Amino acid sequence: MNQAALVNPTILTWSRLRAGLSTEQLAKKLPVKTERLESWEAGKAKPTFLQAQKWANAAHIPFGFLFLPQPPIESLPLPDLRTVGGLAPESPSLNLLDTVKDAIRKQDWYLDYLQEHGRTHLDFVGRFTHRSPVKTVVDDIRKTLGINPAASRLDYDKYIRALIQAAEDTGILVMRSGVAVGNTHRKLEVSEFRGFAISNTFAPLIFINSSDAPAARLFTLIHELAHIWIGTSGVSNGSSSGRDEERFCNAVAGEFLAPEDVFRNLWDSNIHWEENLPLLATKFHISRLAVGRRAQDLGLISKEQYSNYYLMVLKAYQNKVDSSGNYYRTLIAKNSIRLSKAVLSETLSGRLLMRDAGNILGVQPANLRKLAGQLTE
């Protein structure tokens, strides 16, 4: 294993930069001196096969990639609907790429599962287009999900949990995570994306970046549901500019959470705008941040005012975020309730190997029964 690996120096540099690692950071992971790593990238020396394997693991690429003549061309396997200042963003990060690919892998498994257990066409997927009346789409989503926060006396936290459960019950896979492929060292940046939707008439999927402030995730959930209702897929960052379908989905989310007519009647322009937030948050069973977002979309406050308020809320959340919590609950949220139940059902019935189930759900096979216990509680 001490034999030199004839890797391509260009690929070494590409893979390190792709993983967002400095030479010092990667050298520490291998571990080797920074000068030695730099000599490999310069083509003046070659790593051993063992060192090359460690490199591939640290850079999150297949070992064989290190021997390619040039870096592979990578792109998101979904439409990129994100905009930054009205312009298309830079290339997606490795964490975003791997998150999207992992979600597609799980969706593919679930589609095969449905094929064997009798698939049901979900007629709400693609029922409308981005040219449909916003209120018509909102009414249809409400009717399909059947959640009325006022009638059920739901507070914000119970409201979003009820909406997620209702979406899952209708056949939508709802996945939530703040890290890529279960790796706590690979945080998903809110500045890059808030969520994405993968439209499919049998197994539509929504992913929510839970690195975002909890108060902002509700808007993302409804935005991505709107994508499913108009039958479009894509990665979103919550921008109010950009493509027509993004503006439409924002409008649906806003109208769903706080109908315009009622909102405008309650908004008091004679007081400081932030003083409106508590009353309207209580009225609509949503967070103060969601009220601020709605006020911005309706032109009642400026984008700058909302942006500054959002960044304050996000910073407060990040400063107090607690990495502890129920491991299995987090795992279920990451994989969706519906997918988790399907995988565990197949495993406990003996139709799916525990090793394969663990690979799908990102958990050690020995912990599958504990995970199943959380789902039945």
C-alpha positions, 0 to 999 in steps of 0.5 A: 500500500506504500506504492505511489498512486498515479493521481491527477494533480488537477483533480486533487486541487479540484476535489479539495476546493469542491469540498471547501477545504484549505490545504491546511484543513485537508492536511490535518485530516490525512494527516500529513504536513501542508508542504507535502500536500502542496507538493502533490497538488503541484505534481512534484510528488505522489501520495501513496494509495492509502493517502489517496484513499484518505484524500477521497474520503475527506473530499467526499468523492469516489476514489476513482475520480482521482485518476480522471483526466479532468474534473467531471462536469457537475450540475444540479439534477433539479432546475435551479430556481434560486436568484441572488440580486436577480441573477443566477447564483454560482455553482451549487456547493457539494453539500447541496449537490449531495443533499439533492442526490440523496433525496432523489435516491430515497424517492427512487426507492420509495417509487419502487416500493409503491410499484410493488404495493399498488401505486395511487396517482395523486391527482393534486400534483400538477393540478394547476399552473403558475398562471392559475389564480393564487386564491384558487390554489390556496383553497385547494391546498387547504381542502386537501390538507384539511388543517384549520389552525383557528378551529383546532386552536393550534399555536405556531409549533403545532401548526407546522407539525400538523401541516407536515403530518397532513402533507405526509398523509396525502402522499408527500415525502417531507424531509427536513435536515440542516446537514448534508447526508447526516454528516453534522460537519457538513452544515447546509447554508441558508444563504444558499437554499431554503428548500426544494421540491421534486414533483412526481404524481406518485411520490412528490418530495419536499426538502426543508433546510432546517438550518433556517430559523424555525419561524421561516420554515413554515413559509418554505413548507407552503412554498414547496407545496405550491410547487407540487400543486403546479407540478414543478421541481426546483431548488429555492432560496425564498427570493421574491425576485426571479422566475414567475413560478417562484413569485407565484409560489411565494404568493401562494405561501403568503395567501395561505398563511395570511389572506391579504384582505384580512391582513391589510385590514388588521395592519396599522400603519400609524404605529411602528411596523414591528408593533403589528407583529404580535397581534397578527401572529396571534390572529393567523397562528403564525410566527412574527417573522412570517407576518413580517414576510407577508408585510414585505410581500404586500408592500407594507414594509421594505425589503430592507426592513424585513431582511434586517429583521429576518437576519436578527431572528436567524442569528438569535436562533443560531446563537441558541441552537442546541445540537442535543435532542432526540436522535431518532426523531431527527432521523425520522424528520430527515427521511420523512415519516412516510419513507421511514415507515415504508422502509421499516415495514419492509425490514421487519417483514423480512423483505428488505435486508437490515443492511440495506434499510440502514443504508437508505435511512442513514442509521446503523442496522442495530438501531432500526428497531429503536427507530421503529419504536419512535414511529409507533409512539 
